[in-house]
Amino acid sequence: MLSRTGHRSARTALYMPALVALRHNPALQAFGERLRANGLAPKAVVGAAMRKLAHLIFGVVRSGMPFDAQMAMPKLDVQDGI
C-alpha cells in the first residue's frame, strides 16, 4: 500500500502513467524488472516507478530538452549486472 502522507493529487496523477510506463517505456521496464527480481512487492514497484517518473518529468521540464532514455538511464546496463 502506498503511503497516505504526501501530496494526494501527485500520487493520483502519477499512478496510471507509472503503470503504463512500466509496460511500454524500456528504461522503466528494466527498472521495474530489476526491482521485482530483488523481491520488491508489486505495489512498491509501482510506487518506485512513480517516483522515478516524477524525477524524469522534473528533469525534462528543468532542462527543456525532450526525453531521451539513453540520457535518463546511462548506467542501467551496469546496474542490472549487480
C-alpha positions as CSV (number, residue, x, y, z in Angstrom):
1,M,0.0,0.0,0.0
2,L,1.2,3.4,-0.9
3,S,1.7,5.9,2.0
4,R,-1.2,8.3,2.5
5,T,1.2,11.0,3.5
6,G,2.4,13.5,1.0
7,H,0.6,15.2,-1.9
8,R,-2.5,13.2,-2.8
9,S,-3.1,14.8,-6.2
10,A,0.5,14.0,-7.2
11,R,0.0,10.3,-6.3
12,T,-3.3,10.3,-8.2
13,A,-1.7,11.9,-11.2
14,L,1.3,9.6,-11.4
15,Y,-0.3,6.2,-10.6
16,M,-1.7,5.3,-14.1
17,P,1.2,6.9,-16.0
18,A,3.6,4.8,-13.9
19,L,1.7,1.6,-14.8
20,V,1.8,2.5,-18.5
21,A,5.5,3.4,-18.3
22,L,6.3,0.0,-16.6
23,R,4.7,-1.7,-19.6
24,H,5.9,0.5,-22.5
25,N,8.9,2.6,-21.6
26,P,12.1,0.5,-22.0
27,A,14.0,2.4,-19.3
28,L,11.3,1.9,-16.7
29,Q,10.7,-1.7,-17.8
30,A,14.2,-2.6,-16.9
31,F,14.0,-0.6,-13.7
32,G,10.8,-2.5,-12.7
33,E,12.1,-5.9,-13.6
34,R,15.2,-5.3,-11.5
35,L,13.1,-4.3,-8.5
36,R,10.8,-7.4,-9.0
37,A,13.9,-9.6,-9.2
38,N,15.1,-8.2,-5.9
39,G,11.8,-9.3,-4.3
40,L,10.0,-5.9,-4.0
41,A,6.2,-6.1,-3.6
42,P,4.2,-5.2,-6.8
43,K,2.7,-2.0,-5.2
44,A,6.2,-1.0,-4.1
45,V,7.4,-1.4,-7.6
46,V,4.6,0.9,-8.9
47,G,5.5,3.4,-6.1
48,A,9.2,3.4,-7.1
49,A,8.2,3.8,-10.8
50,M,6.0,6.8,-9.8
51,R,9.0,8.4,-8.0
52,K,11.3,7.7,-10.9
53,L,8.7,9.1,-13.3
54,A,8.5,12.3,-11.2
55,H,12.2,12.7,-11.3
56,L,12.3,12.2,-15.1
57,I,9.5,14.7,-15.6
58,F,11.3,17.2,-13.4
59,G,14.5,16.7,-15.4
60,V,12.7,17.2,-18.8
61,V,11.0,20.4,-17.5
62,R,14.1,21.8,-16.0
63,S,16.4,21.1,-18.9
64,G,13.9,22.0,-21.6
65,M,15.2,19.1,-23.7
66,P,13.0,16.2,-24.9
67,F,13.1,12.9,-23.1
68,D,16.0,10.6,-24.1
69,A,16.1,7.1,-22.5
70,Q,19.9,6.9,-23.0
71,M,20.5,10.1,-21.1
72,A,17.9,9.2,-18.4
73,M,19.4,5.8,-17.6
74,P,23.1,5.9,-18.7
75,K,24.3,3.2,-16.3
76,L,21.2,1.0,-16.5
77,D,23.1,-2.0,-18.0
78,V,25.8,-1.7,-15.3
79,Q,23.1,-1.6,-12.6
80,D,21.4,-4.7,-13.9
81,G,24.6,-6.7,-13.6
82,I,24.7,-6.1,-9.8
